[in-house]
Each structure stands twice: as C-alpha cells, then as structure tokens.
C-alpha cells in the first residue's frame, strides 16, 4: 500500500512550497541541487534553513581566527549558491559547526520556522544512512523528523506568532533507501555551478576527482531509476515519506 497516494500527497515536483534544511552551508546543493533548480523553474517557492555556521569547514588549516572569517565567507557563498538555484528565502540557525548543541535545540527552532513557512515538503539529510558519523548530519535529520512530528502539537510546543500546523511529508536526500528519483539532466551544469559557488570548500585540487564522483553517482542513480545499465543522464534520489510514517510505522523502510 502506498500511504502517500492514499493520503493524496503530491509528488516532489508537484509541490508549491518546499523547505530545505541543511546541516552545513553546502549540503542542499550536494544532495538536491538539481531537484531544487527543477522545482524553482516550475514556480515552486523554495526556502533554505541552514543549521550550523560552517566554521569547521577549514579542515587541517583551521584556527579560531580562520573559523570566524570562514563563517562570513560561507554565508556569502551560501547566498550565492541559493541564488543560482532560484532559492527565494534563506534562514540560518547559527549553531556552531560540530558544536555541543542538541537535537532538542534544533527541533524547537525548526517547529517555529515550519509553522511560519508552511511547506508542503521538507527536504533534509537522511540521519539513518548507514555509517553516517557526522553529528551535525545526524542531529539535523533527527531534528527535522521530530519537528515534523510535533509541528501540530500545541502542548509540547505552545503557539507563538504562528498556530500549529501539519507538514505532510519529508524527502531525505543522501539516503541509502531511495524510493523517489528525479531526473536532473537539464540542470546538471547548474548544480555544478552552485557547488562551485562554495569556493572555500570546492575550489581546490580535489575538485576534479570530486566532481567526477558526483557525476558518476548521479549517472548510476539515473540508470537505477531507468532500470537500464546503458541509460545516459543524471538523477538525484530521495526517501520520501508521509509525516505519519515517522512514528510507529515499521514498513516505512520498505516503502
């Protein structure tokens, strides 16, 4: 039984309002850049919520001073990348990249924003991806799932400026359990341009190999979707679930 069909929920590309929640300033582009551009080209209103400030993205060359400067740099890069994809609204929560914040901290902030933005679908990283070890990814994905559960709960999250509401579904990118594929061939180069807008992360000697990997992975997803090992094109994949499937729904893994 397809629960989303039973509930009459729209397909991803039919949505008119989508919110994309990312742990770091470049995750939306990596996981869903082609889909985001496809949505905005169809008139969909897309908003970004970025959970952390990206200060730990300097790697081995990082220092406290570099980290403070990187926050400003990555904010500008995020705005530029979003503009390339047609994103209209960008919100930032400002938690420290890799910092000691909690899932509960993020959940409370997301509930307030979801109630204001009222998306039809929320996109985010899949916190249940096997071997995912990055705490920001795990905390962000779980916080989104919890916020979707409790967005309509006035007892646990009393109304502020916005009343409780129900967000019907979620699309996890970077997932090992996809059930939805989106062709992004027409916008593949646009996705690559949005990634290169994050110069602090991708404008380096690793980019040729990394871009090759991104292309290979997207081509494999397209072949998987088409069930044709010779098919040419690019796709992005998602685990799309109705919000109701995020609680006491053991068959959700196989949907």
N, C-alpha and C positions, 0 to 999 in steps of 0.2 A: 504493500500500500504506500503510495506517495503522499505523505502527510501534507506537504506544501501544496500539492494540487487539490487535495481535499479541502484545505483551508482557503483556496482561491488566491494564493500569494503570487505576486508577479515574478517572472524570471528576472535574472540580474539586469539584463539590458533593457527591461521594460520599466525599471524604477525611475522615478522623477526626482527623488531626493535621496542621496547617499552620503553617509559619513564614513570616512576612512580614518581609523585610529592606528597610529604607528608608534612603536617604542622609540625610534630614533628618526632624525630628520630625513632619511633617505629610504626608509623601508617601504613606504607606499609605492614609490617608483619601482623598486626592485621586484616587489611581489605582484603589483597590479597596475603598473604604469600604462600598459596598452589598453587594459579594460577601462581605466579611468578616462583616458582620452576618447575611447569609443563612446562612453557614457556622455561626456560633455559635448561631443559632436552631435549627439542626438537630443540635446537640450536639457539633459539632466543637471540638476544643481548638486555639485559635489563639494563637500567641506572636509577639511583635514583637521584632525586633532593629533598633536604631537605630544607624547607623554614626557619624554626627557629632553634635556637641553643639548645633548650630543657632545658634552665636554670631554668625554673619554675617547673620542674618535681620533686622537693624535697618535695612538699606538706607542711604539717604543720611544718616540721623540717627545713624549708628553711631559710637561711640567705644569705647575699651578698657573703660571703666567700664560703659557700656551693654551691651557684649558679655558681660561677666562676669555682670551681672544677668540678661541675656536667657537665658543657659544655664539658670539656675534656673527662670525663668518658663516656658521652653519644655518643660522636663522635666515640670513640673506640668500644663501643657496637654496634653502627650502622654499622660500617665497618665489624665487626664480623658477625652480623646477615645477612648482604648482602652477605657475602662470603658463608655462609651456603646455601643460596638460589641460588648461582651462578651468582650474580649480578656483572657485569664487570666494571661499571663506577659509581662513586658517586660524585655528585656536591652538594655544600652547599651554600645557600644564606646568612646565618648568621644573619638573623633578630632576634631580641630578642623575646624569647618565651613570648607571652602575651603582647608584646610591642606595642608602638604607631607608627607602620609603616602602610602604606596604601596599598590598593588593587593596586593602580597605580604603587607604588614602585615595588611590586612583578611582576606585569604584564610586565613591561619593562625588568626586568631581565630574565623572562621566554621567552619572544619573542626572545631574543638573543640566549638563550640556545636551544630553539626548532629549530631555524634556523641552528644551528651548528649540533645538534644531529639528526635532520630529522626523528623523529619516525613515524611509521605507525599508532600507537595508543598511546594516553596519558592516564594513569590511575591516578585518584586522588580521594579525598573525595568528597562526594556529598554535596554541600553547601545548597541545597534546602531540605535536610532531615528535616521533621517536628520536631520542638523542639530543633534543633541544636542551642546551645547557645555559643559554644566556638568560640571566634573571630578569632583565628588562622585557624580553620577549615573553617569558612565562607569565610575569606579573601583568603585563599589558593584556595579553589574550584572556587570562582568567578574570581580570577586572572588567573587561568588556562583557564577557559571558555573565558575570554577576550583575552588572549594571542593567543588562537586558532583562534579567530575571526580575529585578526589583524596581524598574523604572515606573511601574504602575502601582507600587506599594507605598501608600501614604503613611503607614505605620512605621516601617523601618526607615523611610526617607520622607519626612514630612514635607509637604509642598512649600516651596519658596515663592519666587515670582511666577513659576510655571506649574501648572497642575500635573499630576501623574498622567502618564500615557503609556501605551503599549507599542513597543517596536517589534514588528512581526518576524523579522528574520535576520540572520547573520551569514556572512560569507568569509570564511577563513582562507587566507592565502598562505603560501609556503606550507602547504599541507601534504601529508603522505596518504590522505584518504579522500582524494577528489571525487566529486560527483557532478561537477559542472565545469565545462571548458568553454572558453571564449576565444574566438579567433581574433588575433591582434595583428595579423599580417599587414593591413593597410597602415597601421600606426607603429610598426616596429622601430623605424628610424626615429620617430618622435619620442618613443620610450627611451631609446638610447641617448637622445639629446637631453632628456630630462635627467637621466642618470649623470651625464657629464656636467650638468649644471652644479652637481655636488663636487666641485673641483678638489676640495680638501680631501675627499675620500677616493676619487676615481682617476684624477688627472695625475697618474704616476706610471711607473714601469710595469705594474701589474695589470693595467687596463687591457692590453691586447689579449692576454690569457683570460681575464675575467669576462670580457665582452664575448669571447669565443664560447666560454662556458654558458653564459646567459642565452646566447643564440642556440647552442646545441640543446640545452634543456627545454627551451620553448619549442624547438622543432620536434623533439621527442614527444612533448605533450600534444602537439598537433597530430602526429602520427598515431598516438594512443587514442585520441578522440576520433579520428577518422577510421581507426582500425585498418590502417594501410601503411605498411612499412616504407612505401615509396612516396607517400604524400609529401608535398612541399608546402611549407607555411609555418606560421608561429601561433602558439596559443598560450594562454595563462589558465591555470586550474584553481578551483576553489572547492572547499567543502561548504556547501550551502545548507543551512538547517533552519527550520522554523524555531523561533524562540522557545516554543513549548517542548522542543526536543532536547533542550539543555537541562532538563530535570527529570529524573526517573524515567528514562527512555532508552533502555539498553540496545534497542535495534538501530539507534541513530548512527552507530559506527558503520552499518551496512547500507544505509540509505543513500 
